[in-house]
Amino acid sequence: MLQCDRCKMDAVTFIRYSGAHLCRRHFSEFVEKRVKKELRKQGELRSDGVVALAVSGGKDSIVMMRLLHKILEERKDLELHAITVDEGIEGYRPESMEMARNNCKSLAIPHHVLGFKEMVGITMDEISRLSIQTTPCSYCGVFRRKCLNMKAKELGANKLATGLNLDDTAQSILMNFARGDIAKMARLGPHERVQEGLVPRIQPLRVIPEKESYLYALLNNIEFYDGECPYSERALRGKYRKIINELENDTPGTRHALLRSYDAISSALAKSFPPAQLNRCSNCGEPTLNTVCKACCMVRDLNRMMNK
């Protein structure tokens, strides 16, 4: 068996994009060091504040929560609060919520759950049964963002941390570029500018590949829910996931190169597409570019379909 490049212990993984063989301890340190560096890069966390954590119960959100708890445990001036959104997907979300609840309890992190049914009046299972042109994921993303932002504001959070990893970020960059949606690409997190009514997001795992997040959880005995959303196979993102996986397999480091390219032009994008002046939704009060927010428009259209 190959040995770790930093000691004589057996290696547990080979990092193709760097050429490093690492043992269990040095791999964990490798992940933690990059997460700490990325957190510093994304800006100081304000004292006497609340950091909200978007925790679904899956590997990335649980690893994100565990790492932030470990990194910030000496910061007595900060409070961590976990938020789990229940989309209303039977056979999937109840199990993951239980895993999120157990992890929060072991870390003594307050856990808050809110559902689509409570917040927008309809579940994902109900949406999937309607005859709609767009994929259910289109609704889910909009409703999830609304739920997380509303709860984070209610908690008084000044940051909202998500479990987006390197693969997720690379896919978003490529998707927006391929569709020519440069304005949306300019708004990708982490958010440096604070807009009224929106809790800025941070992404601690932004430089951590999905497989490394998975391996970190396994090597550190972190329990997580490993199921897949039954509606995810209908999402457009899956096509870009396949493309990037193939590119990464042929040319290790492709995902990091996409992220570096984006970071190199992000300041120029911010100047060309500055944050728009936001209004308050006349229906729910959430920030929106228009009179009524996208989530409320979607709920209105869904209600019309249900009434028919």
Residue pairs with C-beta under 8 A, 6 or more apart in sequence:
1 10
1 11
2 10
2 11
2 14
2 21
3 9
3 10
3 11
3 21
3 23
4 10
4 11
4 21
4 22
4 23
4 26
5 11
5 20
5 21
5 22
5 26
6 22
6 23
6 26
7 23
7 25
7 26
9 23
9 24
9 25
9 26
10 23
11 21
11 22
11 23
12 22
12 23
12 24
12 27
12 215
12 219
13 21
13 22
13 27
13 212
13 215
14 20
14 21
15 21
15 22
15 30
16 252
17 252
17 253
17 256
20 30
22 30
24 219
27 212
27 215
27 216
27 219
28 216
28 219
28 220
31 67
31 208
31 212
31 213
31 216
32 67
32 70
32 71
34 207
34 208
35 67
35 71
35 204
35 205
35 207
35 208
36 71
38 203
38 204
38 205
38 206
38 207
39 45
39 71
39 202
39 204
42 190
42 202
42 203
42 204
42 206
43 190
43 192
43 202
45 51
45 72
45 75
45 78
45 158
45 159
46 158
46 159
47 77
47 78
48 77
48 78
49 77
49 78
49 79
49 156
49 157
49 158
49 159
50 78
50 79
50 80
50 81
50 155
50 156
50 157
50 158
51 68
51 72
51 78
51 79
51 80
51 81
51 157
51 158
51 159
51 160
51 161
52 81
52 82
52 83
52 148
52 151
52 152
52 155
52 157
52 159
52 160
52 161
52 199
53 61
53 64
53 65
53 68
53 80
53 81
53 82
53 83
53 109
53 160
53 161
54 61
54 83
54 85
54 148
54 160
54 161
54 162
54 163
55 61
55 62
55 64
55 65
55 82
55 83
55 84
55 100
55 103
55 104
55 111
55 163
56 84
56 85
56 96
56 100
56 163
56 225
57 84
57 95
57 96
57 97
57 98
57 99
57 100
57 103
57 224
57 225
58 96
58 163
58 224
58 225
58 226
59 213
59 214
59 217
59 222
59 224
59 226
60 163
60 164
60 165
60 168
60 205
60 210
60 213
61 100
61 162
61 163
62 99
62 100
62 103
62 163
62 217
62 222
62 223
62 224
63 163
63 205
63 213
63 216
63 217
63 222
63 224
64 161
64 162
64 163
64 204
64 205
65 80
65 82
65 103
65 104
65 107
65 109
65 163
66 103
66 107
66 220
66 222
67 204
67 205
68 80
68 161
68 204
69 80
69 107
69 109
72 78
72 80
79 110
80 109
80 110
81 109
81 110
81 111
81 112
81 155
81 157
82 100
82 104
82 109
82 110
82 111
82 112
83 112
83 113
83 114
83 147
83 148
83 151
83 152
83 155
84 96
84 97
84 100
84 101
84 111
84 112
84 113
84 114
85 113
85 114
85 115
85 116
85 144
85 147
85 148
86 93
86 97
86 113
86 114
86 115
86 116
86 117
87 93
87 115
87 116
87 123
87 124
87 140
87 143
87 144
88 115
88 116
88 117
88 122
88 123
88 124
88 125
88 126
89 123
89 124
89 125
89 229
89 230
89 231
90 125
91 230
92 227
92 228
92 229
92 230
95 225
95 227
96 225
96 227
97 113
98 225
99 223
99 224
99 225
100 111
100 225
101 111
102 223
103 222
103 223
103 224
104 110
104 111
105 111
112 151
112 155
114 147
114 150
114 151
115 123
116 122
116 123
116 124
116 143
116 147
117 123
119 143
119 146
119 147
119 150
120 143
120 146
120 147
120 295
120 299
121 299
121 303
122 299
122 302
122 303
122 306
124 136
124 139
124 140
124 231
126 306
127 136
127 139
127 302
128 136
128 231
130 302
130 305
130 306
131 305
132 302
132 305
135 231
135 234
135 235
135 236
136 231
136 234
137 231
137 232
137 234
137 235
137 236
137 237
139 298
139 302
140 231
142 294
142 295
142 298
143 295
143 298
145 295
146 284
146 286
146 293
146 295
148 160
149 160
149 197
149 198
149 199
149 286
150 286
152 160
152 199
153 197
153 199
157 199
158 199
158 200
159 199
159 200
159 201
159 202
160 199
160 200
160 201
160 202
161 201
161 202
161 203
161 204
162 189
162 201
162 202
162 203
163 205
164 189
164 203
164 205
164 206
165 205
165 206
165 208
165 209
165 210
165 213
166 205
166 206
166 207
166 208
166 209
166 210
166 255
166 256
166 259
167 209
167 210
167 241
167 244
167 255
168 210
169 188
169 203
169 206
169 255
169 258
169 259
169 262
170 244
170 254
170 255
170 258
170 259
171 237
171 240
171 241
171 244
172 185
172 188
173 185
173 188
173 258
173 259
173 261
173 262
174 240
174 243
174 244
174 258
175 236
175 237
175 240
176 182
176 184
176 185
176 188
177 185
178 240
182 269
182 272
182 273
183 273
185 262
185 269
186 266
186 269
186 270
186 272
186 273
187 273
187 275
188 262
189 200
189 201
189 202
189 203
190 200
190 201
190 202
190 203
190 206
191 198
191 200
191 201
191 202
192 200
192 270
193 200
193 270
193 275
194 200
195 275
195 278
195 287
196 278
196 287
197 278
197 280
197 286
197 287
198 278
198 287
205 213
206 259
207 256
207 259
208 216
209 255
216 222
217 224
232 238
244 254
244 255
244 258
247 254
248 254
248 255
276 289
278 287
278 288
278 289
279 287
279 288
279 289
279 290
279 291
280 286
280 287
280 288
281 287
281 288
281 291
281 292
281 293
281 296
282 291
282 292
283 292
283 293
283 296
284 293
284 295
284 296
286 293
286 295
287 293
288 294
292 300
